[in-house]
């Protein structure tokens, strides 16, 4: 167990003695007993978060910008409201780093602590919230699907897994809103350099990247060991939620063409990249919230929450 994780688990134990009034889907609890399946959150909550992070009225959400800082503050408030333990520096949610252009930006990191013998193992769920840098001051790049849909999904999954009267998970869950994805993945590299849980103890990393435009099917790319079992369970979860899914890869190789999951796979961490695919509006003003398939996005999140639930409870 790393010193940082030991400190966070002690902090979580203290916080558990204080009742938390949480919005959305209910409050956290450390009650013992059977763990029910994850709940379904109100779709209106998810839509509100996506619209806040997308900035449909325009904005420059590239890492280090003023609007990017506002998005970071917004995610901090949502992590707090979801009852997540801060996983950043100095007891905060922020994990800050210097960018190649000399600026500074921060990831937002929250934790659902595990209990018992498996608490030193972790499941990571990650999604970037920064946007493509602007070429000209008058440019506007909306990012409802790429990647407000994924970043807001982090909060929704946290809410779904922290239902009232449930037992604490066996494994620790780490939720990371990544910054600097468009700046050579600076945020992910920062997290990998200072992980809360060692790489060999991270049993699964789920990356949400453009999950808001479900059409024909959901695409999931797997890397790492035990891929056949994960593939079978994932297909079962997707079928139960009414989501057509195509599972790609499932190899033991630590390489993949899977965006933000690639550096994780290179560390030997089993990964699961979830996406509804690319489209012509990526990085353009056409990537607005009006074009999202909201009902489809909810089904995608229900599926991912169920898979994450299996992972943190070691079912």
C-alpha positions in Angstrom: 0.0 0.0 0.0 1.4 3.4 -1.0 1.6 6.1 1.7 -0.8 8.3 -0.2 -3.4 5.5 -0.4 -3.0 4.7 3.3 -3.6 8.4 4.1 -6.6 8.6 1.9 -8.2 5.4 3.4 -7.7 6.9 6.9 -9.3 10.1 5.7 -12.2 8.2 4.2 -12.7 6.3 7.5 -13.1 9.7 9.3 -15.4 11.0 6.7 -17.6 8.0 7.0 -18.6 9.1 10.5 -20.0 12.3 9.2 -23.4 12.1 7.4 -23.1 13.5 3.8 -26.0 15.1 2.1 -25.6 14.3 -1.5 -27.5 15.4 -4.6 -28.7 13.4 -7.5 -28.8 9.7 -6.8 -28.5 9.5 -3.0 -25.7 9.4 -0.4 -22.8 7.2 0.3 -22.9 4.7 3.1 -20.6 2.1 4.6 -23.3 -0.2 5.8 -22.4 -3.9 5.6 -24.5 -6.4 3.7 -25.2 -7.4 0.1 -24.5 -4.8 -2.6 -27.4 -4.1 -4.9 -26.9 -3.4 -8.6 -26.0 0.2 -9.4 -28.9 2.6 -9.7 -30.0 4.7 -12.7 -29.6 8.4 -12.4 -31.9 11.1 -13.7 -31.0 11.8 -17.3 -31.7 15.5 -16.7 -28.8 15.6 -14.3 -26.4 14.1 -16.9 -27.7 16.5 -19.6 -27.1 19.5 -17.4 -23.5 18.5 -16.7 -22.8 17.8 -20.3 -24.1 21.2 -21.3 -22.1 22.9 -18.6 -18.9 21.2 -19.7 -19.5 21.7 -23.4 -20.2 25.4 -23.2 -22.6 25.4 -26.1 -22.6 29.2 -26.0 -19.0 29.1 -27.0 -15.7 29.1 -25.2 -12.0 28.2 -25.2 -11.8 25.0 -23.1 -8.2 24.1 -24.1 -6.0 23.1 -21.1 -4.8 26.2 -19.2 -7.5 28.5 -20.5 -10.0 30.5 -18.3 -12.9 28.4 -19.5 -10.9 25.2 -18.8 -10.3 26.4 -15.3 -14.1 27.0 -14.9 -14.7 23.4 -16.1 -12.2 22.1 -13.5 -14.0 24.0 -10.7 -17.3 22.7 -11.9 -16.1 19.1 -11.8 -14.6 19.6 -8.3 -18.0 20.7 -7.1 -19.7 17.7 -8.7 -17.1 15.3 -7.2 -17.7 16.8 -3.8 -21.5 16.5 -4.2 -21.1 12.9 -5.2 -19.3 12.2 -1.9 -15.9 11.4 -3.4 -12.8 11.6 -1.2 -10.3 14.1 -2.7 -7.4 12.3 -4.4 -5.3 15.3 -5.5 -2.6 17.4 -3.8 -2.9 18.9 -0.3 -6.3 17.3 0.4 -7.9 18.7 -2.7 -9.3 17.2 -5.9 -6.7 18.9 -8.1 -3.6 17.2 -9.5 -1.7 20.0 -11.3 1.1 19.9 -13.8 3.1 22.1 -16.2 2.3 22.0 -19.9 4.7 22.0 -22.8 3.6 25.6 -23.6 4.6 26.8 -20.1 1.1 27.0 -18.8 -0.4 25.0 -15.9 -3.5 22.8 -15.8 -5.0 20.3 -13.4 -6.7 16.9 -13.4 -9.6 16.4 -11.0 -9.3 13.2 -9.0 -11.9 11.6 -6.6 -11.9 8.3 -4.8 -14.4 5.8 -3.5 -12.3 3.9 -0.9 -12.4 0.1 -0.7 -12.4 -1.9 2.5 -10.8 -5.1 3.6 -8.0 -7.2 2.0 -8.6 -5.9 -1.5 -8.7 -2.2 -0.6 -5.1 -1.8 -1.9 -6.3 -2.8 -5.4 -8.0 -0.3 -7.7 -10.3 0.3 -10.6 -9.7 3.5 -12.4 -12.4 5.3 -14.5 -11.1 8.2 -16.6 -12.2 10.7 -19.2 -10.6 13.9 -20.5 -12.5 17.2 -20.2 -10.2 19.6 -22.1 -10.8 20.7 -25.7 -8.7 21.2 -28.8 -6.6 24.4 -28.6 -7.9 27.3 -30.6 -5.9 28.4 -33.7 -7.4 31.9 -33.6 -9.0 33.9 -30.8 -12.3 34.0 -32.7 -12.4 30.2 -33.1 -15.0 28.3 -31.1 -14.8 24.6 -30.6 -17.7 22.9 -28.8 -17.2 19.6 -27.2 -20.5 18.1 -26.2 -19.5 14.6 -27.3 -15.7 15.1 -27.3 -15.5 14.9 -24.4 -18.1 16.5 -22.1 -20.1 13.3 -22.6 -17.3 11.2 -21.0 -16.3 13.7 -18.3 -19.9 14.1 -17.1 -20.2 10.3 -17.2 -17.6 10.0 -14.5 -19.8 11.9 -12.1 -22.9 9.9 -13.1 -21.0 6.6 -12.5 -19.9 7.8 -9.1 -23.5 8.6 -8.2 -24.8 5.3 -9.5 -22.3 3.3 -7.4 -22.9 5.3 -4.2 -26.5 4.4 -3.5 -28.1 4.6 0.0 -27.7 1.6 2.3 -25.0 -0.2 0.4 -21.8 -1.8 1.6 -18.4 -0.2 0.8 -16.7 -1.7 -2.2 -13.9 -4.2 -1.8 -11.6 -2.5 -4.3 -10.8 1.2 -4.3 -12.3 3.2 -7.2 -10.4 6.2 -8.6 -12.2 8.6 -10.9 -9.9 10.9 -12.9 -11.1 13.8 -15.0 -8.1 14.2 -17.2 -6.8 17.6 -18.5 -4.2 18.2 -21.2 -5.4 15.4 -23.4 -4.8 17.6 -26.4 -1.4 18.6 -25.0 0.4 15.3 -25.5 -1.7 13.7 -22.8 0.0 15.7 -20.1 -2.7 15.0 -17.5 -2.6 11.3 -17.9 1.2 11.2 -17.8 1.0 13.2 -14.6 -1.4 10.7 -13.1 0.8 7.7 -14.2 3.8 9.4 -12.6 2.1 9.8 -9.2 -0.5 7.0 -9.0 -2.7 6.6 -6.0 -2.4 2.8 -6.4 0.6 1.1 -7.9 0.2 0.1 -11.6 0.4 -3.6 -10.8 -2.4 -3.3 -8.3 -4.7 -1.5 -10.8 -6.9 -4.3 -12.0 -8.8 -2.3 -14.6 -8.9 1.1 -16.2 -12.0 2.2 -18.0 -11.7 5.2 -20.3 -14.8 7.1 -21.5 -14.2 8.9 -24.8 -17.1 10.2 -26.9 -20.0 8.2 -25.5 -22.9 10.6 -26.6 -23.7 9.6 -30.2 -24.8 5.9 -30.0 -26.1 4.8 -33.4 -25.5 1.2 -34.6 -23.4 -0.1 -31.7 -21.1 0.7 -28.8 -17.4 0.1 -29.5 -15.3 -1.3 -26.6 -11.5 -2.0 -26.9 -9.9 -4.3 -24.4 -6.3 -4.9 -23.5 -4.6 -7.0 -20.8 -5.0 -10.4 -19.2 -8.3 -12.1 -18.4 -9.7 -10.6 -21.5 -12.0 -13.5 -22.4 -13.9 -13.3 -19.1 -14.2 -9.5 -19.2 -15.5 -9.7 -22.8 -18.2 -12.2 -21.8 -19.3 -10.1 -18.8 -19.3 -6.9 -20.8 -21.5 -8.4 -23.6 -23.9 -9.7 -21.0 -24.1 -6.3 -19.2 -24.6 -4.5 -22.5 -27.4 -6.9 -23.6 -29.1 -6.5 -20.3 -29.2 -2.7 -20.8 -30.3 -2.9 -24.4 -27.0 -1.7 -25.9 -25.6 -3.4 -29.1 -21.8 -3.7 -28.6 -18.8 -4.6 -30.6 -15.8 -5.7 -28.5 -12.4 -5.2 -30.2 -9.1 -6.6 -29.3 -9.1 -8.6 -26.1 -5.4 -9.3 -26.5 -2.6 -9.6 -23.9 -0.5 -7.1 -25.8 0.3 -3.9 -23.9 -0.3 -1.8 -27.0 -3.5 -0.5 -28.6 -4.9 2.3 -30.8 -7.2 3.5 -28.1 -6.6 7.2 -27.5 -6.2 7.9 -23.7 -6.0 4.3 -22.8 -2.7 3.7 -24.7 -0.4 5.0 -22.0 -2.3 2.9 -19.4 -2.0 -0.2 -21.5 1.7 0.5 -22.0 2.1 0.3 -18.2 0.6 -3.2 -18.2 -2.8 -2.1 -16.8 -5.8 -3.9 -18.3 -7.9 -1.3 -20.1 -11.4 -0.9 -21.5 -12.0 2.0 -23.8 -15.6 2.9 -24.3 -16.8 5.0 -27.3 -19.7 5.5 -29.6 -17.3 6.4 -32.3 -15.8 9.4 -34.1 -17.7 11.8 -36.4 -17.2 14.8 -38.6 -18.0 17.3 -35.8 -15.1 16.4 -33.6 -13.1 19.5 -32.8 -15.7 21.8 -34.5 -18.5 24.0 -33.6 -21.0 21.3 -34.8 -20.1 19.1 -31.7 -23.1 20.5 -29.7 -25.4 19.0 -27.2 -28.4 19.1 -29.6 -26.8 16.3 -31.6 -26.3 13.8 -28.8 -28.4 10.7 -28.4 -29.3 11.2 -24.7 -31.3 8.0 -24.3 -28.4 6.0 -25.8 -25.9 7.7 -23.6 -27.9 6.7 -20.5 -27.8 3.1 -21.7 -24.0 3.3 -22.2 -23.5 4.7 -18.7 -25.8 2.0 -17.2 -23.6 -0.6 -18.9 -20.3 0.9 -17.8 -21.6 1.3 -14.2 -22.6 -2.4 -14.1 -19.1 -3.4 -15.4 -17.4 -1.1 -12.9 -19.6 -2.5 -10.1 -18.4 -6.0 -10.9 -14.8 -4.9 -10.8 -14.8 -3.0 -7.5 -16.8 -5.7 -5.7 -14.7 -8.5 -7.3 -17.8 -10.4 -8.4 
